[in-house]
Amino acid sequence: MKGNRTLTLSLTFLLLMGFHAGTSLGAEGGLPAFTDVTAEAGINFKHSFGDMDLTNIVEGTGSGATVFDYNNDGYVDFYFPNGAWLRAVNDNRGRRLRDKLQNQLFRNNGDGTFTDVTADAGVGDKSPSFGASTADFDSDGDQDIYVLNYGPNVLYRNNGDGTFTDISAASGLADPSWSLSAPWIDYDNDGDLDVFVANYLQYDDGKFRAYYAAAGYPGPLSYASQDDKLYRNNGDGTFTDVSREAGITGLNGRAMSATAADLNDDGFIDIYVANDATENFYYENTGKGTFVEKGLFLGLAFGEHGQGVSSMGPYAGDIDRNGRLDVYVPDMGYSSVLMNQGEYFEDQTTRSKVALACGQYTGWGGLLFDFDNDGFLDLFVSNGNAHHEYTEEDVLLHNDRTGVYVDVSRQSGAYFEEKHVGRGSSFADYDNDGDLDLIVVNLNDSAKLLRNDGGTRNNWIIVVPSLSSPDRYADGARVTVTAGSLKQVQDAVPVRGYLSQVDPRLHFGLGSASQIDSIEIRWPGNVVERLENVPVNQILKVTRKAR
């Protein structure tokens, strides 16, 4: 520790035996395999777009998965947004689904199983929902839920007793647009969390019909765009739309998802928006309460060597372990691997071999995660046709540590032999055993929970940066873990990928390293703390006392 700042360490050594006795390893190089444990875990969520047949862009957008710990018991829970039947969107044949669909919350029981607690918690919104994000917006020590809808969004305040209260209207966050994604950041550095809302397009209730019939339905450019929004937290349970003064309006984007990360490493969290069929936006945080859009200038606006593509869910991670965050964006083509060169981003989709593996698929939920704990970020992509219920395989690519990705899907479990119409995906260490498991949401089909078997052959650490008064997650903190020559950087912003939120605890694979040389935490406000000689294989909660 440095100076007279107080750093409280809660060393929670969860060297758990896991919930399963044995592990199975992938055939190539001793890599882990993934086992479908959806049924035995009690995850019975089935997505529906509110109709019998896929007939429009609202139905085809799908939904994601949200991972968070709603009851603060140390085990992550799952929230799944679902569709709904609407007269203005869905066909009459789907009327039997009216008021029959709702979002679902599954509580982690801590023994490898989950319980559907939607009714008890009061979070079963019946709107057409697409994404959800969580944050302790009122700084009371528990996570609240913000649901992104076709129509007014819903904000559920966590009551701290296992129940939630709908405060959407009173809060000012009942955005009436078609919203898909919402990362939380403290953009103005006042100590509370603000929220960026990524909005898609203005659907016309099916009026536009001049399209190629084989395409199934009109694409995104057939409809007017909707502006994204930035809402400032007023600190009293209400929010104010500050989009115009912050500089994020009037750019004609059609956001599919957004994420937030400090891409230029200046201590301020930036925002990256993946747009459908138009250029992507990179809003650089000036540190003065405003943003400047620099996507085109920095090489973050387009993929495929400049061609505009239908970008899906963005993910920021340090692929080459040089201390700078890169960006991965799946799309309807070859994907985009945008490597951070400091002054600009370079498209290395072809060089990385990601184009070769993903070019035959329609990618949606892309995750950069270290599934074998070797210290390098691997890649999972959920795939599925955009305009028809045509199924595709998902893809798992292993980082060979030279910037090249190797397709190991066939060696990674029976699930990768299946075909689904994939949409959102997320990851979580749901069993607290030290390796990352997968959650995949499929269009008009059952979600899947895939347990990682074999990931703990290598060492690991999970870091949970927390603020005190009361104890709450330190959104926006940067954590740097150094073990030998391997240095890893992550930002504590869990809204990543397509319509999803990943496990907010920061997971670092360590390979064969038996000790961590240092863990550096840059707290919100740019105060830096440092730990040295930290044991591996633990869930480490680091709490910064109030100053």
N, C-alpha and C positions, 0 to 999 in steps of 0.2 A: 504494500500500500504506500501511497505517496502523500506527503503533506499531512495536514490535520483533518482531512476529510474522513468521515467514518464510512467504512464499507462493511456491511453485514453479509457474511457468507452463510448460507444455509446449505451445507454439503449433504445433499440427500443421496446417499449411496444406494441406488436402486439397481444392484447387480442381480436382477431377478432371474430366476430359473426359466422364466417364460411360462406360457400356458400350454406348451406342447413338449413332449418328452424328446422327440427326435427331430432331426432336420434333414432335408433332402437338398442336395447340391446340384446345380446345373452341370451339364456334361462338360462344358468347355472351361478349363482353367479354374475349376472349383468355384464357379460363380454361384450365387444363391438362385433358388427357384421360387416362384410365387404360387401359392396354393389358394384356390377359391374357398374361402371359409364363410361365405355370405350366409348360408343357411344355418350353420352351427352357431354363428355369432348372433343370430336373431335380427339381421338387417333385412327387413321385408319391404323396403321402399321400391315401388315401381312407378317410374315416370310416365306421365300421360300428357299429350298436348291438347287434350280436351276434345278429341274428334276420333272418328273411325279411320279416316284417310288423311294423309299429309297433303294439304292443298294450298298453303300460303307461308309467307316468310315468318310470321309470328309463330306458327306451329313448328317450323323447322329449326328454330333457334335453339331449342332445348334448354337444359339447365345444368347447374354445377353442384358442387358439394362444399359445405363449410365445416371446417374443423376448429373446435374451440372447447375450452373447459368451462361449462356454464355454472357448475356447482363447486368449483375450486377444490376438487378432491384429488387432483394430480393425474387424472386420466382424461384424455381428450374425448369429447362427445361429437356427434355428427348431426348436422342440420341439412335437410334436403329440400330445396324449393321444388314446387310442382306446378303443372299447368292447370288450366280451368276451362270450362266451356263458357264462351261468350257469344251472344247473338251476333255481334258485329264482326266476329272473327271466324267462328267455327260453323260448320254445316249443320243443318237441322238434324241430321242423323245422329249427331253427337249429343243431342239434348238429354239423353239418359244419363250423361255424366254431369249434368248441372248440379252444383252444390255437393258433388260426391268426391271431389278431389281437394286435397289440402297439402300444405307443407308438413314435414315430419321432423321431430327432434328425437334422437336416440341417445339415451344415457348409457355411458360406459360403466358396466358393473364391476370392472376391475378384475374379472376372472376370464376374460376373453369373450364375454357375451354382452349384448346390449338390450335395453328395454325401451320400447316406444313410450315416451312420456309426453307426447304432444298435447294431449287433452289436459293432463295435470298442469303442465307448464303454461298453457294458454297461448301457444305460438302457431297454431294451425291455420295460418292465413289461407283463404280460399280464392285469392286473386290469381291471375296468371303470373307466376313468379319465375324468375330466371336465375338470379344470383342472390347471395346474402353475404354480408360481412359483419364482423363483430368488433366492438371496442368499448372500453370503459369511458364513455363520453361524459359521465357525470362524476368521475373520479371517486366512486364509492367502493371500489375494490372488486367489482364483478363485471362480467362481460355482457353488454347489451347487444341486441340483434337488429340489424338494418336490412330489410328485405326489399329487393329491387324488382319492380313489377311493371307489367303493361297496364298503365294507369297509376294511381297514387301509390307511392312507396309506403312501407310500414316500418315504424320504429318501435321495437319492444324494449322497454326498460326492465332490466333484471332487478327483481325485488329482493334478491339475496336469500330467498327461502325456497327456491325451486320453481317459482312462478314468475311470470312476466306481465307487464301492463302495457297496452297499446297507447302510446302517447304521440302518435303520428301527427295529428292535426295541431295539437298544442305546441309541438316542437318546431314546426316549420319545415320538416323534412318530408312531408307528404308530396314530393315532387310528382306532378301529374304526367310527366313525359314517360316514354318507354325506356326505362333504365335497366342496365345489365350488370354493372359492376361499380364498386364504391370503396376505394382504398381510403383509410383514415390517416391523416397526418396533422401535425401541429405546424401549419405553414407559417403562422405569424409569431411563433415562439412565445406564446403567452401562457403555456403550461397546460392547456386543454386541447382536446383533439377536434380538429375540423374534418370535413369529409368532402372528397371529390366524387361527383356522380357522373359516370359515363353513360350518356344517352345515345340511343340508336337512331331510329328514323320515325317518320310520321306515316304509319300505315293508313290506307284509305278505305278500309272496310271491304276490300276486294273489288273496287270500282275499276282499276286499271286492268285491262285484259289484252293489250297489244303486246303479246310476248310469244316466243317460240314454244309451241305446245309440248314438245319433247322435254323442255326444261322443267316442266312440272308446275312452276309458278314464276312470277316476275322476280328479278333480282333486286338488290338494294338500291341501285341507281334509278329505279323506277319510282322511287319515293323521295320526298323532301327530307333533308337531314334535320336532326335536332341538336341544339347546343348542349354541350356538357355544362355541368354546374359545379361551383365551389361554394360550400356553405361554411360560414364562420361560426364557431361555437361561442355563444355569448356568455357562457359560464353560469347560466341560470336555468338550464334545461331547454333553451330555445336556440335556434340557428337563424342566421341571416344570409341571404344570397348575395355573395360578393364577387360573382363571376366577372362582371364587367370591369370593376376597378382592379381586379387581380390580373386581368389580361388574358382570359381564356375563352372569349366568345367570338362568334362570327367567322369561324374557320371552315365551316361546311364539312364537318366530319360525320361519320356514322360509326360510332364506337361499338366495337364488339366486346372489349374488355379493357381494363386499365390496371396498371400496377404503379407502385411508387418505390423509388430507390435513389440513393445519392450517387448518380451516375458520374458526376464530375468530382466527387470526393472533396467537396468544399464545406461539408458540415451541414448542408441544407438538403432536405429530401425533395427530389424532383418527381415529376409525373410523366409516365409514358402511356400513350393511348394507342391501341391497335384498332385501326379503322377498316371497315368493310368496303373494298373496291376503290378506296381513295388513299391518299398518303397518310402515314401514321404521324402522330404528334409527339414531340418531346418538349414538355414545358419545364424549362430550367428555372429553378427557384433563385431569385435574386437575393434572398435573405432580407428583403425589405417589404414583404407582404405582397409582392407581385411575381409574375412569371413571364418569361420570354420564350416563345416557341422557336426552337432551333433544329427541328427534325431534319429538314432538307439540308441545312448547312453542315450538319455533323454526320450525315449518312445514315440516319435513323428513320427516314421517311418511307423508303421503298425497299423491296426485296427483289430477288431475281435480277440483279444487275440493272436496277432502275425501273423495272416494270411494276406497275401498280397491281397488287394482288388482294385477295380477300383475306386479310389478316384476322387471326382469331385471338387466342389468349397469350399475352406477352409474359415473359419470365426473365428476370434479371439475376445473373449469377456469374461468378468468376470461373469460366470454363478452363482457362489456361493457367490459373493460379499465379497471375502476375500482380495481384492486388487491386485490379480494376474490374468492375462489374461489366460483363457483356450482356447481350440481349438475344434471347431466342424467341421467334414468333412462328408458330405453325400457320399453315394456310392451305388453300385449295391446290397448291402446286408443290414446290420443292422445299418449302419452309424458308426461314431467314435466320442465319447464324451471323450476328453482327458483333464483331470483336472490337473491344475498346482499345484503341491505340493511343489514348491520351488526348490528342487534339481532334480526333475523329473516330468513326466506327467503320470497320472494313468488313464487307460481305465475304465470309469464308464458307458459305453454304456448300459449295462444290468441293473445296479443299478438304473440309471436315468429313466428307462422304455422307453427310446428312441428306443432301439432295438425292443421292443414289438410293438411300433407304426409304425416303419419304415421298419421292416423286410420283409413285403409283397410287398414293392414298390421298384422302381429303382429311387433313389434320385439324384438330380442334383444341383438345386439352393437352398442352405440352408442359412437361415438368423436368426441370434440371434438379436432380437429386442423386445422392451417392448411395446406391442401393447395396453395394458390396463393401462399404466403409474403407475403401482404399485411399480416400482423400481427394478423389477427383469426381466431378459431377457427371453423372450419366444422364440419359435422356429417355423419357417415356412419352409416347404420343398416342392419344385416343383418336381413332379414325372412324369416319362414316360419311356416306354421301350427303350432300347438302340439300338437295331438292327431292330426293326419293328415299324411301326406306330400303336402300340398298346397303347391305352389310359389308364391312371391311375388317381386317385384322388390326389389332393394335400393335404398336412397335416398341421394342425395348432395345436401346443402343448403349453399348458399353464404351466409355471413354478410355482409350488406350494410352493416355497421358502424353500423347504427342500432338493433340489437336484433332485426332481422327476418331470417328465413332464407328464401332463395329456392331452389326446387327446380331444380337444374341437371342432374339425372340424365340426361336425354335427350341432353344436349350433351357428356357426359363419357365416352363410349366405348361400344363394342358390348356390353361386359359388362352394362351397365345396361338392356339390352333383354332379357337372359336372366332366367329364373326358377329359383330354387332354394329348398330348405327351409333357410334360413340359421339359424345359431346364433352361435358366437363370432366375433369379429373383432379384429384388431390392426393396428398400423401400425409401419413400420420404414423407415429410409433404408438399405435393404439394399445399395444400390450406392454409398453415400457420395457422392452427387452434390448433396446439399443440399435435396432435396424428399422428402416422405413418401409411401411406397408402402403399399399395403393388402394384408392377408392375411385371407381370409374362409374360415371353416370351415362346411361345409354338412352337414346331417344325412344320413347314409347315402349320401354322395356325395363327390366329390373336393374338396379344398381349392383355393383360387384365390390366386395371387399376381398383383397388379395393379400394374404399374409406372406411376409418375407421370411423364407426358411433358409438360413445359412449366412445371413448378413453379418452375424456377430463373430465370424471367424477372424475378422479384423477388429481392432480397438476403435473406440468412439467416445464422444462426449456430447451431451445435450446441455446447452446453456440457456437459462431463462433469465434475461435481464429484467429487473423489477425496480419500481420506484416505491417509496414508502409514503405513509400518511395519506390514505391507507396503502397497504401493499397492493400494487397494481402493475400490470405489464408495461414495460418501457418502450412503447411504440416509437420507432424512429431511431433507436439506439443502433450503433454499429459495433459488431463484435468481431475481433480479429484473433484467431487461434494460431499459434506458432508451435510446431513440433519438429525439431530438427530443421531440415531445409524446406519443409512444407509450411506454407503460410496461407490461411484461408480467411476470407472476409464475407460476412453476411450482414444485411440490414434487417432489423426487426420490423418488417412490414409484411404480414402474412397474406395479403390479397395478391395472389399470383395465379397465372394461368387463365383458363377460360371459365368465366362465371364462378370462380371458386376461391376458396381460402384454404391454405395449407396449415399444417400443424404450426402454431406460432412459436413453439420452442425451437431454438436454432440447433440443428443437428450437424455435427462435424465428424466425418470418418477420419480415422487416424492411422490406418494401415497397421504396421507392426510396432509403431511408437509406443513405448511403455510409460511415457510421461510427457506431459505438455509443458514446454518451456515457458510459455506465457499466454495469458488471455488478457487482451486489451479491450476495454469497453469505452466507447465514446458516447456518453450519455447525451440526450437531448439538451441543447445548450452548449455543447462542445466541451464539457468537462470530461477528462480522460482518467480512468482508473486502470490499474494493472495488477494482475495476479501472476505469481511465478511458481514453477514447479508443482503443477496441478495434477493429481492422479487421474488416470483415464477411467473409462467405463462407468460413468456416473451421470446422473441428472443433477446439474449444478445450478442452483438458484443463487443469483448474485443480486443483492438488494442495496440500492443506494439510499442512504438516509436523507430525509428532507434537510435542506440547507437553510 
